[in-house]
Amino acid sequence: MSASIVFHLLAALAYIVLSISLWRPLTRGSTRTVLNAPSRVALLCAIIVHGAGLLLTIVLPQGLHLSWALALSAAIWLGMVVFWFQSLYLRLDGLLLILLPAATIVSLLAMAFPNGHIVHHAGNEWLRIHLLIALVAYGLSTVAALHAVLMTALDRQLHRPILHQEQRGLFSRVLDTMPPLLVQEELLFRLIRVSFVILTFTILSGAAVSMAIDGKFLPADHKTVFTLLSWVTFGGLLWGRKQYGWRGRVALRWTLAGFAFLLLAYTGSHFVLDVILQRGKIG
């Protein structure tokens, strides 16, 4: 068993234990979820172990190893990092009810689908910078999309009739633990602004790499097209927010659309190559 698999397994186990500790009070009728000090330390350790697993899997002696499962794992890992720093000054413990199960799943996926492909020209410094920026942009967009899904559920919850405590199901109690909708909306747009800036640098660094390797400013492939569509979508959302005050369901739809384009650009092709066509073996 490789060290990267061990680290991903340890991270998944830590995430599972933390998930159970947060979900158990809700299954017993509680409407609060609190991450105590020991749990916060354990979460930080799990994030570090998860990051070490990604580093050992992606950076290999023969080059950079990437796959659709690693892309998802890196995205959620970055989401956990963002949560950790945001939680230092905002009460966001309820978001872990979503993030922890997601982190568990992607850690297990990274173990179950270890095959991928070695990136050519990995010695090119510009390419390494571009890949790092692209992973950050993809990770932040993934977090924003998960946040948008959660906010959609909260919005629907607010428009439902108020039920007595004993009539409320587990899902309703979970939503009750989440931060207020206005707080989450501000956090969402903060993520989108940063994602848009980093996505802009992704496109620029990608153009620089393409010029250095192939002599083309922007290659006419599906990854470039979908990345540009995602950039236009997030840019349009920020413009609409500033000019017309877009919020609520309109903002959520634009966020999910932008993420869908980015998902098609980065993860979709890797999934086809690595799983469906079985072309992702390391040679």
JORACOR-V131892 format. One record per residue. N is the residue number from 0. RES is the residue in one small letter. SS is DSSP state (@ for helix, = for strand, . for the rest). PSI is psi as a letter, one per 40 degrees, with the letter a starting at -180 (none if undefined). D_FIRST is the distance of its C-alpha to the first C-alpha in whole Angstrom. Layout:
n=N res=RES ss=SS psi=PSI d_first=D_FIRST
n=N res=RES ss=SS psi=PSI d_first=D_FIRST
//
This chain:
n=0 res=m ss=. psi=h d_first=0
n=1 res=s ss=. psi=i d_first=4
n=2 res=a ss=@ psi=d d_first=7
n=3 res=s ss=@ psi=d d_first=8
n=4 res=i ss=@ psi=d d_first=7
n=5 res=v ss=@ psi=d d_first=7
n=6 res=f ss=@ psi=d d_first=10
n=7 res=h ss=@ psi=d d_first=11
n=8 res=l ss=@ psi=d d_first=11
n=9 res=l ss=@ psi=d d_first=13
n=10 res=a ss=@ psi=d d_first=15
n=11 res=a ss=@ psi=d d_first=16
n=12 res=l ss=@ psi=d d_first=16
n=13 res=a ss=@ psi=d d_first=19
n=14 res=y ss=@ psi=d d_first=20
n=15 res=i ss=@ psi=d d_first=21
n=16 res=v ss=@ psi=d d_first=23
n=17 res=l ss=@ psi=d d_first=25
n=18 res=s ss=@ psi=d d_first=26
n=19 res=i ss=@ psi=d d_first=27
n=20 res=s ss=@ psi=d d_first=29
n=21 res=l ss=@ psi=d d_first=31
n=22 res=w ss=@ psi=d d_first=31
n=23 res=r ss=@ psi=d d_first=32
n=24 res=p ss=@ psi=d d_first=36
n=25 res=l ss=@ psi=d d_first=37
n=26 res=t ss=@ psi=e d_first=36
n=27 res=r ss=. psi=e d_first=39
n=28 res=g ss=. psi=e d_first=41
n=29 res=s ss=. psi=i d_first=41
n=30 res=t ss=. psi=e d_first=41
n=31 res=r ss=. psi=i d_first=40
n=32 res=t ss=. psi=h d_first=36
n=33 res=v ss=. psi=h d_first=36
n=34 res=l ss=. psi=h d_first=33
n=35 res=n ss=. psi=i d_first=34
n=36 res=a ss=@ psi=d d_first=33
n=37 res=p ss=@ psi=d d_first=30
n=38 res=s ss=@ psi=d d_first=28
n=39 res=r ss=@ psi=d d_first=29
n=40 res=v ss=@ psi=d d_first=27
n=41 res=a ss=@ psi=d d_first=24
n=42 res=l ss=@ psi=d d_first=24
n=43 res=l ss=@ psi=d d_first=24
n=44 res=c ss=@ psi=d d_first=21
n=45 res=a ss=@ psi=d d_first=19
n=46 res=i ss=@ psi=d d_first=21
n=47 res=i ss=@ psi=d d_first=20
n=48 res=v ss=@ psi=d d_first=16
n=49 res=h ss=@ psi=d d_first=16
n=50 res=g ss=@ psi=d d_first=18
n=51 res=a ss=@ psi=d d_first=15
n=52 res=g ss=@ psi=d d_first=13
n=53 res=l ss=@ psi=d d_first=15
n=54 res=l ss=@ psi=d d_first=16
n=55 res=l ss=@ psi=d d_first=13
n=56 res=t ss=@ psi=d d_first=13
n=57 res=i ss=@ psi=d d_first=16
n=58 res=v ss== psi=h d_first=17
n=59 res=l ss== psi=i d_first=16
n=60 res=p ss=. psi=d d_first=18
n=61 res=q ss=. psi=e d_first=19
n=62 res=g ss== psi=a d_first=21
n=63 res=l ss== psi=h d_first=20
n=64 res=h ss== psi=h d_first=18
n=65 res=l ss== psi=i d_first=19
n=66 res=s ss=. psi=i d_first=19
n=67 res=w ss=@ psi=d d_first=21
n=68 res=a ss=@ psi=d d_first=18
n=69 res=l ss=@ psi=d d_first=17
n=70 res=a ss=@ psi=d d_first=21
n=71 res=l ss=@ psi=d d_first=22
n=72 res=s ss=@ psi=d d_first=19
n=73 res=a ss=@ psi=d d_first=21
n=74 res=a ss=@ psi=d d_first=24
n=75 res=i ss=@ psi=d d_first=23
n=76 res=w ss=@ psi=d d_first=22
n=77 res=l ss=@ psi=d d_first=25
n=78 res=g ss=@ psi=d d_first=27
n=79 res=m ss=@ psi=d d_first=26
n=80 res=v ss=@ psi=d d_first=27
n=81 res=v ss=@ psi=d d_first=30
n=82 res=f ss=@ psi=d d_first=31
n=83 res=w ss=@ psi=d d_first=30
n=84 res=f ss=@ psi=d d_first=33
n=85 res=q ss=@ psi=d d_first=35
n=86 res=s ss=. psi=e d_first=35
n=87 res=l ss=. psi=d d_first=36
n=88 res=y ss=. psi=e d_first=40
n=89 res=l ss=. psi=i d_first=39
n=90 res=r ss=. psi=g d_first=39
n=91 res=l ss=. psi=f d_first=36
n=92 res=d ss=@ psi=d d_first=34
n=93 res=g ss=@ psi=d d_first=35
n=94 res=l ss=@ psi=d d_first=33
n=95 res=l ss=@ psi=d d_first=30
n=96 res=l ss=@ psi=d d_first=30
n=97 res=i ss=@ psi=d d_first=29
n=98 res=l ss=@ psi=d d_first=27
n=99 res=l ss=@ psi=d d_first=25
n=100 res=p ss=@ psi=d d_first=24
n=101 res=a ss=@ psi=d d_first=24
n=102 res=a ss=@ psi=d d_first=21
n=103 res=t ss=@ psi=d d_first=19
n=104 res=i ss=@ psi=d d_first=19
n=105 res=v ss=@ psi=d d_first=18
n=106 res=s ss=@ psi=d d_first=15
n=107 res=l ss=@ psi=d d_first=14
n=108 res=l ss=@ psi=d d_first=16
n=109 res=a ss=@ psi=d d_first=14
n=110 res=m ss=@ psi=d d_first=10
n=111 res=a ss=@ psi=d d_first=12
n=112 res=f ss=. psi=g d_first=14
n=113 res=p ss=. psi=e d_first=12
n=114 res=n ss=. psi=i d_first=14
n=115 res=g ss=. psi=a d_first=17
n=116 res=h ss== psi=i d_first=20
n=117 res=i ss== psi=h d_first=20
n=118 res=v ss=. psi=h d_first=24
n=119 res=h ss=. psi=i d_first=26
n=120 res=h ss=. psi=f d_first=29
n=121 res=a ss=. psi=e d_first=26
n=122 res=g ss=. psi=e d_first=28
n=123 res=n ss=. psi=h d_first=31
n=124 res=e ss=@ psi=d d_first=31
n=125 res=w ss=@ psi=d d_first=33
n=126 res=l ss=@ psi=d d_first=30
n=127 res=r ss=@ psi=d d_first=28
n=128 res=i ss=@ psi=d d_first=30
n=129 res=h ss=@ psi=d d_first=31
n=130 res=l ss=@ psi=d d_first=27
n=131 res=l ss=@ psi=d d_first=27
n=132 res=i ss=@ psi=d d_first=30
n=133 res=a ss=@ psi=d d_first=29
n=134 res=l ss=@ psi=d d_first=26
n=135 res=v ss=@ psi=d d_first=28
n=136 res=a ss=@ psi=d d_first=31
n=137 res=y ss=@ psi=d d_first=29
n=138 res=g ss=@ psi=d d_first=27
n=139 res=l ss=@ psi=d d_first=31
n=140 res=s ss=@ psi=d d_first=32
n=141 res=t ss=@ psi=d d_first=30
n=142 res=v ss=@ psi=d d_first=30
n=143 res=a ss=@ psi=d d_first=34
n=144 res=a ss=@ psi=d d_first=34
n=145 res=l ss=@ psi=d d_first=32
n=146 res=h ss=@ psi=d d_first=35
n=147 res=a ss=@ psi=d d_first=37
n=148 res=v ss=@ psi=d d_first=36
n=149 res=l ss=@ psi=d d_first=36
n=150 res=m ss=@ psi=d d_first=40
n=151 res=t ss=@ psi=d d_first=41
n=152 res=a ss=@ psi=d d_first=40
n=153 res=l ss=@ psi=d d_first=42
n=154 res=d ss=@ psi=d d_first=45
n=155 res=r ss=@ psi=d d_first=45
n=156 res=q ss=@ psi=d d_first=45
n=157 res=l ss=@ psi=d d_first=48
n=158 res=h ss=. psi=e d_first=50
n=159 res=r ss=. psi=i d_first=50
n=160 res=p ss=. psi=i d_first=52
n=161 res=i ss=. psi=h d_first=52
n=162 res=l ss=. psi=i d_first=51
n=163 res=h ss=. psi=i d_first=51
n=164 res=q ss=@ psi=d d_first=48
n=165 res=e ss=@ psi=e d_first=48
n=166 res=q ss=@ psi=e d_first=48
n=167 res=r ss=. psi=h d_first=45
n=168 res=g ss=. psi=i d_first=42
n=169 res=l ss=@ psi=d d_first=38
n=170 res=f ss=@ psi=d d_first=38
n=171 res=s ss=@ psi=d d_first=41
n=172 res=r ss=@ psi=d d_first=40
n=173 res=v ss=@ psi=d d_first=37
n=174 res=l ss=@ psi=d d_first=39
n=175 res=d ss=@ psi=d d_first=42
n=176 res=t ss=. psi=e d_first=39
n=177 res=m ss=. psi=i d_first=39
n=178 res=p ss=. psi=i d_first=41
n=179 res=p ss=. psi=i d_first=44
n=180 res=l ss=@ psi=d d_first=44
n=181 res=l ss=@ psi=d d_first=46
n=182 res=v ss=@ psi=d d_first=44
n=183 res=q ss=@ psi=d d_first=41
n=184 res=e ss=@ psi=d d_first=43
n=185 res=e ss=@ psi=d d_first=43
n=186 res=l ss=@ psi=d d_first=40
n=187 res=l ss=@ psi=d d_first=39
n=188 res=f ss=@ psi=d d_first=42
n=189 res=r ss=@ psi=d d_first=40
n=190 res=l ss=@ psi=d d_first=37
n=191 res=i ss=@ psi=d d_first=39
n=192 res=r ss=@ psi=d d_first=41
n=193 res=v ss=@ psi=d d_first=38
n=194 res=s ss=@ psi=d d_first=36
n=195 res=f ss=@ psi=d d_first=39
n=196 res=v ss=@ psi=d d_first=39
n=197 res=i ss=@ psi=d d_first=36
n=198 res=l ss=@ psi=d d_first=36
n=199 res=t ss=@ psi=d d_first=39
n=200 res=f ss=@ psi=d d_first=37
n=201 res=t ss=@ psi=d d_first=35
n=202 res=i ss=@ psi=d d_first=37
n=203 res=l ss=@ psi=d d_first=39
n=204 res=s ss=@ psi=d d_first=36
n=205 res=g ss=@ psi=d d_first=35
n=206 res=a ss=@ psi=d d_first=39
n=207 res=a ss=@ psi=d d_first=39
n=208 res=v ss=@ psi=d d_first=35
n=209 res=s ss=@ psi=d d_first=37
n=210 res=m ss=@ psi=d d_first=40
n=211 res=a ss=@ psi=d d_first=38
n=212 res=i ss=@ psi=d d_first=36
n=213 res=d ss=. psi=e d_first=39
n=214 res=g ss=. psi=e d_first=42
n=215 res=k ss=. psi=h d_first=42
n=216 res=f ss=. psi=d d_first=42
n=217 res=l ss=. psi=h d_first=40
n=218 res=p ss=. psi=i d_first=39
n=219 res=a ss=. psi=g d_first=40
n=220 res=d ss=. psi=i d_first=37
n=221 res=h ss=@ psi=d d_first=36
n=222 res=k ss=@ psi=d d_first=33
n=223 res=t ss=@ psi=d d_first=36
n=224 res=v ss=@ psi=d d_first=39
n=225 res=f ss=@ psi=d d_first=37
n=226 res=t ss=@ psi=d d_first=36
n=227 res=l ss=@ psi=d d_first=40
n=228 res=l ss=@ psi=d d_first=40
n=229 res=s ss=@ psi=d d_first=38
n=230 res=w ss=@ psi=d d_first=40
n=231 res=v ss=@ psi=d d_first=43
n=232 res=t ss=@ psi=d d_first=42
n=233 res=f ss=@ psi=d d_first=41
n=234 res=g ss=@ psi=d d_first=44
n=235 res=g ss=@ psi=d d_first=47
n=236 res=l ss=@ psi=d d_first=45
n=237 res=l ss=@ psi=d d_first=46
n=238 res=w ss=@ psi=d d_first=49
n=239 res=g ss=@ psi=d d_first=50
n=240 res=r ss=@ psi=d d_first=49
n=241 res=k ss=@ psi=d d_first=52
n=242 res=q ss=@ psi=d d_first=54
n=243 res=y ss=@ psi=e d_first=55
n=244 res=g ss=. psi=f d_first=53
n=245 res=w ss=. psi=h d_first=50
n=246 res=r ss=. psi=a d_first=48
n=247 res=g ss=@ psi=b d_first=47
n=248 res=r ss=@ psi=d d_first=46
n=249 res=v ss=@ psi=d d_first=47
n=250 res=a ss=@ psi=d d_first=45
n=251 res=l ss=@ psi=d d_first=42
n=252 res=r ss=@ psi=d d_first=42
n=253 res=w ss=@ psi=d d_first=42
n=254 res=t ss=@ psi=d d_first=39
n=255 res=l ss=@ psi=d d_first=37
n=256 res=a ss=@ psi=d d_first=39
n=257 res=g ss=@ psi=d d_first=38
n=258 res=f ss=@ psi=d d_first=34
n=259 res=a ss=@ psi=d d_first=34
n=260 res=f ss=@ psi=d d_first=36
n=261 res=l ss=@ psi=d d_first=33
n=262 res=l ss=@ psi=d d_first=30
n=263 res=l ss=@ psi=d d_first=32
n=264 res=a ss=@ psi=d d_first=32
n=265 res=y ss=@ psi=d d_first=28
n=266 res=t ss=@ psi=d d_first=26
n=267 res=g ss=@ psi=d d_first=28
n=268 res=s ss=@ psi=d d_first=28
n=269 res=h ss=@ psi=d d_first=24
n=270 res=f ss=@ psi=d d_first=23
n=271 res=v ss=@ psi=d d_first=26
n=272 res=l ss=@ psi=d d_first=24
n=273 res=d ss=@ psi=d d_first=21
n=274 res=v ss=@ psi=d d_first=21
n=275 res=i ss=@ psi=d d_first=25
n=276 res=l ss=. psi=e d_first=25
n=277 res=q ss=. psi=f d_first=22
n=278 res=r ss=. psi=e d_first=22
n=279 res=g ss=. psi=f d_first=19
n=280 res=k ss=. psi=i d_first=17
n=281 res=i ss=. psi=h d_first=16
n=282 res=g ss=. psi=none d_first=18
//
